[in-house]
Amino acid sequence: MRKFLLAVTALVLIVPTVSEAQQRAPQNPPSDLWCRDQPIAGGGSTATICMAYTYEQCMASRATPTERCYMNPRYDPRFR
């Protein structure tokens, strides 16, 4: 009985902490926060690709080492 009460007490203390952490985390993280300019084959122009949530994701998605990542100038968090 003592172990049962201890387990219930631990559960009661843990559950509010987990729910608070979930409320602080973004529910729908923006997928277009970071952009990169990808060169277009056969020409000197580039295409802007904005599909990364973090800087690290953007850097990992580069096709060439010369592509740079930057924050999306059109991103507006109000529409998320």
N, C-alpha and C positions, 0 to 999 in steps of 0.2 A: 504494500500500500504506500509505503514511503517513497519508493522509486516512481510509482505512478504519479504522485503529487509533485515530485520534483520534475518529472517530464512535462506535466501540464503547466507548471509554473514557467519552465524554460520556453515552452511554446508560446505562452501568453506574452512573454517579454520579447520574443523574436518576431512575431507576426507584425506588430506595428512598425518595427524598424524596416522590414522588407517593403511594406506598402508605402512608407514615406520615401524610400529610395526609388521606387518605381514611379512615384509622382514627380520627383525631381528630374528623372531621365527624360529626354525628348521622346515623345510617343511616336512621331513620324519624323525622323531626322531628314534634313534637306539633302537631296541627292545632288544638287547642283551648286553647292557652296564653293567648290574649287574648279577652276578651268585650266585648260592647257591649249596651246596653239600647235596643231599638227600640220606638218607640211603636206601639201597635195602633190602627188606624183606627176611629173611631167611639167610642172610650172613652178614659179617662184612664190606662189601665194600659199596661204595657210587657212585651215578651218579651225574654228574655235569649238572645242569640245568641253562641255560643262557637265560632268557626270560623276563627280567625286564628292564624298562627304567630308573626308579628311585630306590634309596635305599629303600624308603618306600614301593614301589610295591614289591620289593624282600622280604622284611620282612613280608609283608602281605601274600605272597604266600607260606611261609614255612609250611611244614606238621608237624614238631615238633619244640618245642622251642629251641632245641639244634642245629638246622641248623644255619649256619652263612652265611652272604651275603658279597660278595667282588666284586671289579671291575673285569670285564672280562679281563684276561691277553692277550687274542687273539683279542680283539676289536681293529679295525683300522678304524678311522673316514674317511679315504680317500675313502673307498668303500661304503659310504652312499650317 
